[in-house]
Amino acid sequence: MAKQRSTARVIIRTCVGCRRRVDAAELHRIAVLPTGDLTVSRTAAGRGAWVCPNSRCADAADRSGGAARTLRVARTALGVTPVRTALQHAGLIEH
């Protein structure tokens, strides 16, 4: 008897804040818009960075420069707390 393969695929991504590898469904994707602003969107064009939905990981991503490095933009171009600010504007973490 032949084994049947599961058609469901789990996509694994790494949080730029805590470096934990988890299912993409548990993370939020942040991308840079042509204006230079960050947006939280799974479908935005361009490079994206994935972050856990909590303020601790957002702060770690901002502090370490992990998001800027992943997005390939200058850390100074994003501002002081770009990941935290983007998640707050999207209503995904508290102010």
C-alpha positions as CSV (number, residue, x, y, z in Angstrom):
1,M,0.0,0.0,0.0
2,A,1.4,3.4,-1.0
3,K,1.6,6.3,1.5
4,Q,-0.5,9.3,0.8
5,R,1.1,12.7,1.0
6,S,-0.6,15.5,2.8
7,T,-1.4,18.3,0.4
8,A,-1.3,20.9,3.2
9,R,2.0,22.7,3.4
10,V,3.3,24.5,6.5
11,I,5.2,27.6,5.6
12,I,7.9,28.4,8.2
13,R,9.2,31.9,8.7
14,T,11.6,33.5,11.2
15,C,10.7,36.4,13.5
16,V,13.2,39.3,13.0
17,G,12.8,40.1,16.7
18,C,13.2,36.9,18.6
19,R,14.6,34.7,15.7
20,R,12.1,32.0,16.5
21,R,11.0,29.8,13.5
22,V,7.3,29.3,13.4
23,D,4.4,28.8,11.0
24,A,3.8,32.0,9.0
25,A,0.2,32.1,10.1
26,E,1.5,33.1,13.6
27,L,3.5,36.0,12.4
28,H,2.8,39.4,10.7
29,R,4.6,40.5,7.6
30,I,6.1,44.0,7.4
31,A,7.1,45.5,4.0
32,V,8.5,48.8,2.8
33,L,6.2,50.9,0.6
34,P,7.7,53.0,-2.3
35,T,7.2,56.0,-0.1
36,G,9.6,54.5,2.5
37,D,6.9,53.9,5.1
38,L,6.4,50.4,6.6
39,T,3.1,48.6,6.1
40,V,1.7,45.4,7.7
41,S,0.5,43.3,4.8
42,R,0.9,39.7,3.6
43,T,0.4,40.8,0.0
44,A,2.4,44.0,-0.3
45,A,5.0,43.9,-3.1
46,G,8.7,43.7,-2.3
47,R,10.8,42.3,0.5
48,G,9.2,41.5,3.7
49,A,10.2,40.9,7.3
50,W,8.2,38.7,9.6
51,V,7.6,39.5,13.3
52,C,5.7,38.0,16.2
53,P,2.5,39.8,17.2
54,N,3.8,41.2,20.5
55,S,5.6,44.4,21.6
56,R,8.6,42.5,22.9
57,C,9.5,41.2,19.4
58,A,8.7,44.5,17.8
59,D,11.1,46.3,20.2
60,A,13.8,43.7,19.6
61,A,13.5,44.0,15.8
62,D,13.8,47.8,16.2
63,R,16.7,47.6,18.7
64,S,18.8,45.0,16.8
65,G,18.2,46.4,13.4
66,G,16.9,43.0,12.2
67,A,14.0,44.4,10.3
68,A,16.1,47.0,8.5
69,R,18.7,44.3,7.6
70,T,16.0,41.9,6.3
71,L,14.2,44.7,4.3
72,R,17.6,45.9,3.0
73,V,17.1,49.5,3.9
74,A,19.2,51.9,6.0
75,R,18.4,51.6,9.7
76,T,18.3,55.4,9.9
77,A,15.8,55.6,7.0
78,L,13.2,53.8,9.0
79,G,13.2,56.0,12.1
80,V,13.5,55.1,15.8
81,T,10.8,52.4,16.3
82,P,9.5,51.6,12.9
83,V,8.3,48.0,13.6
84,R,6.5,48.9,16.8
85,T,4.9,51.9,15.1
86,A,3.7,49.9,12.1
87,L,2.1,47.2,14.3
88,Q,0.4,49.9,16.4
89,H,-1.0,51.7,13.4
90,A,-2.4,48.3,12.2
91,G,-4.0,47.8,15.6
92,L,-2.0,44.6,16.2
93,I,-0.3,45.6,19.4
94,E,-1.3,48.2,22.1
95,H,0.2,51.7,22.2
